[in-house]
Amino acid sequence: MPSRRYESPVRAAQREATGARIVETAIAQIAEHGLDELTIPAVATAAGLSPATVYRHFPTLDDLLLGVLARMRPRIGQTRERLAGVRPDRLAALARENYASYEEHADVLVPLMESRAFNRVRVGSEGRRAPLGAAVFRAAAPGRTERELEALAGVAYLMVGPVAWRWLRETWGLDAEAASRATEWAIGVLTAAIEEGDPS
């Protein structure tokens, strides 16, 4: 008869705390050195843990990046629940909130956005967000097809997302305040047109 493995609540809490410590250390390493220098042995050293301990929690660097993603998403307002729960009339305000969060975490967010490995992990972990966005716009845009709703939501979410923030910041030279104002205006125009039934 195979033996059952029992893990006490104390041990489970310790395991969770160690995992959080590893992820927070990885985030600090990314902020300080970028993602190119992120390795499991480097994170272990910085966290004061053995590499074997880190590997037990995160067997691969991709697993560690998933942990970083899970920790960062709530900090920058990018959880599925938050994005799916916003009403179209609140999208303009969401730009200001999100851009402030992106600025606060730019030292981590920008290196993550530049990393192919991180983007591969991010895209693979998300599933399709388009149906969630369509659901947000469904009541505001009756008569639109599901695909049209997904497209409208995609444009709106792009404007409040980190890609638009970074482009406005780095390419266009806008600070967070100017970028927020411009994005709020653009989203206001978009949502008003949707609510008025603009067929374009």
Residue, then its C-alpha position, 0 to 999 in steps of 0.5 A: m500500500p503506497s504511503r500518503r504524504y502529509e504536509s502540515p499547515v505550518r510546512a505549507a505556509q513555510r513553502e509558500a513563504t519561501g516561494a514568495r521570497i524567491v519570486e520577490t528576489a527575482i523581481a529585485q534582480i530584474a529591477e537591478h540587472g535586467l532579465d538577461e542576467l536572471t538565472i536560478p543560481a543567481v536568484a538563489t544566492a541573492a535570496g540566501l537559499s541553495p539552488a536546489t531549494v529554488y529548483r524545487h519551487f521553480p524547476t525551470l527559468d520559465d516556471l520562475l518567470l510565471g511566478v514573477l508574472a503572477r506576482m506582477r499582474p495585480r501590481i500593475g492592474q492586469t489581472r483577468e478579473r480586474l480587466a473583465g470587471v471594468r465597465p466601458d465608462r470606467l475605461a478612461a479612468l483605468a488609463r490613469e490608474n494603470y499608467a501610474s502603476y506602470e510608472e511605479h514598476a517601470d524598473v521591472l516592467v520594461p525589462l520584462m517587456e523586452s524579454r522574448a522568454f518572458n513574452r513567450v511565458r506571458v502569452g502562453s499563460e493567458g489564454r484568450r482575453a478577447p471573449l472577456g473584453a467582448a463581454v465588457f462591451r456587449a451591453a454598451a454595443p448591442g447589435r455588434t457581432e462577437r468578433e466586432l465586440e472583441a475588436l473594439a475591446g482589443v483597441a480599448y484595452l491596448m490603450v490602457g495596457p503597458v504597450a501603449w504606455r511604453w510607446l507613449r513614454e519612450t517613443w513619443g516622449l510623454d510623461a505619465e500625466a500627459a500620456s494618461r490625459a491623451t489616452e483618457w480622451a481617446i478612450g472617451v471618444l471611442t466609448a462615446a462612439i460605441e454607445e451612440g451606435d457608430p457603425s464604423 
